[in-house]
Amino acid sequence: MEEKNRNQIKKTGRKPKIDPAVHRYSFNLNDEDNAKFLALFDQSEMKVIAHFITACIFQKTVKTVKIDMDTIEYHEKLTRFFSQFRAIGTNYNQIVKILYRNFSEKKAGTYLFKLEKETIELAQVTKEVIRLTQEFEDKYLKKE
């Protein structure tokens, strides 16, 4: 019975790598170079420093991501604005139905004229927002 246990290979632990990395190199950086190195490493969003270093050495493309919080905030506010704009459109349709249902045609026409003036003003504001957004994208979100 002991011979059976000796002949069996235990299958515990990590599988051995086919091509293990066994060669190690060391280099030293001063404070200024180390700060630059860490900044580049953070921008690359890589998880392992060794992978970042080998990518730099062998001139592989290193992805850097810049996150501009002002741009994100602008996008969030613009999204909220357009959702409010859609809600106004829905309310507009409901108001027109209510006016024709509850008032005479002449009185409903008067209210609709006032509503039309406000709608024209809202359309002008929306055009201005679109123009400013396009200007913002041209200035700050150019893909290089």
C-alpha positions in Angstrom: 0.0 0.0 0.0 2.9 2.4 0.7 4.3 1.7 -2.8 1.1 3.0 -4.3 1.3 6.3 -2.4 5.0 6.7 -3.5 4.3 6.2 -7.2 1.4 8.8 -7.3 2.5 12.3 -8.2 0.9 15.0 -6.1 -0.9 17.6 -8.2 -0.9 20.5 -5.7 0.6 24.0 -6.1 1.1 26.3 -9.0 1.8 24.9 -12.5 5.3 25.6 -13.6 5.8 28.3 -16.3 6.9 27.2 -19.7 9.4 30.1 -20.0 10.1 31.5 -16.5 11.6 35.0 -16.2 14.8 34.3 -14.3 17.1 37.1 -15.4 17.0 40.1 -13.2 18.4 43.6 -13.7 18.7 46.5 -11.3 19.0 50.2 -11.9 18.9 53.3 -9.6 17.1 56.5 -10.1 17.4 59.9 -8.4 14.3 61.6 -6.8 13.5 63.6 -9.9 13.8 60.7 -12.4 11.9 58.5 -10.0 9.0 61.0 -9.9 8.9 61.1 -13.7 9.0 57.3 -13.8 6.1 57.0 -11.4 4.1 59.6 -13.2 4.6 57.7 -16.5 3.7 54.5 -14.8 0.5 56.0 -13.3 -0.5 57.4 -16.7 0.0 54.0 -18.4 -2.6 52.4 -16.0 -0.5 49.2 -16.0 -0.8 47.1 -12.9 2.8 45.7 -12.8 5.9 47.9 -12.9 8.0 45.1 -14.5 5.5 44.9 -17.4 5.7 48.7 -17.8 9.5 48.7 -17.8 9.8 45.9 -20.4 7.2 47.7 -22.6 9.3 50.8 -22.4 12.6 49.0 -23.1 11.3 47.0 -26.1 9.4 50.0 -27.5 6.0 48.5 -27.2 3.2 51.0 -27.2 2.4 52.2 -23.7 -1.1 53.5 -23.3 -1.4 56.7 -21.3 -4.8 58.0 -20.2 -5.5 61.5 -19.1 -8.7 62.1 -17.2 -9.9 65.7 -17.3 -12.4 66.1 -14.5 -13.7 69.4 -15.9 -14.6 67.7 -19.2 -16.4 64.9 -17.3 -18.3 67.5 -15.2 -19.2 69.4 -18.4 -20.5 66.3 -20.0 -22.6 65.4 -17.0 -24.2 68.8 -16.9 -24.8 68.8 -20.6 -26.5 65.4 -20.3 -28.7 66.7 -17.5 -29.6 69.7 -19.6 -30.7 67.6 -22.6 -32.7 65.3 -20.3 -34.5 68.4 -19.0 -35.0 69.6 -22.6 -36.7 66.3 -23.5 -38.9 66.6 -20.4 -39.9 70.1 -21.5 -40.9 68.6 -24.9 -43.1 66.0 -23.2 -44.7 68.7 -21.0 -45.2 70.9 -24.0 -47.3 68.3 -25.7 -49.4 67.7 -22.6 -50.0 71.5 -22.1 -51.3 71.8 -25.7 -53.8 69.0 -25.2 -55.0 70.4 -21.9 -55.4 73.9 -23.4 -57.6 72.7 -26.2 -59.6 70.4 -23.9 -60.3 73.0 -21.1 -60.4 76.4 -22.9 -62.1 77.9 -25.8 -60.1 78.1 -29.1 -59.5 81.8 -28.7 -58.2 81.6 -25.2 -56.2 78.5 -25.9 -54.6 80.3 -28.9 -53.6 83.2 -26.7 -51.9 80.9 -24.3 -50.3 79.0 -27.1 -48.9 82.3 -28.5 -47.2 83.0 -25.2 -45.9 79.4 -25.1 -44.6 79.8 -28.6 -42.5 82.8 -27.6 -40.9 80.9 -24.7 -40.3 78.0 -27.0 -38.5 80.2 -29.5 -36.3 81.5 -26.7 -35.6 78.0 -25.5 -34.6 77.0 -29.1 -32.1 79.9 -29.2 -30.6 78.8 -25.9 -30.3 75.3 -27.2 -28.6 76.4 -30.4 -26.1 78.4 -28.3 -25.4 75.4 -26.1 -24.8 73.3 -29.2 -22.4 75.9 -30.6 -20.5 76.2 -27.3 -20.3 72.4 -27.1 -18.8 72.2 -30.6 -16.4 74.9 -29.8 -15.4 73.1 -26.5 -14.9 69.8 -28.4 -12.8 71.5 -31.1 -10.5 73.3 -28.5 -10.2 70.7 -25.8 -11.2 67.2 -27.0 -9.1 67.0 -30.2 -7.9 63.5 -30.8 -4.2 63.6 -31.7 
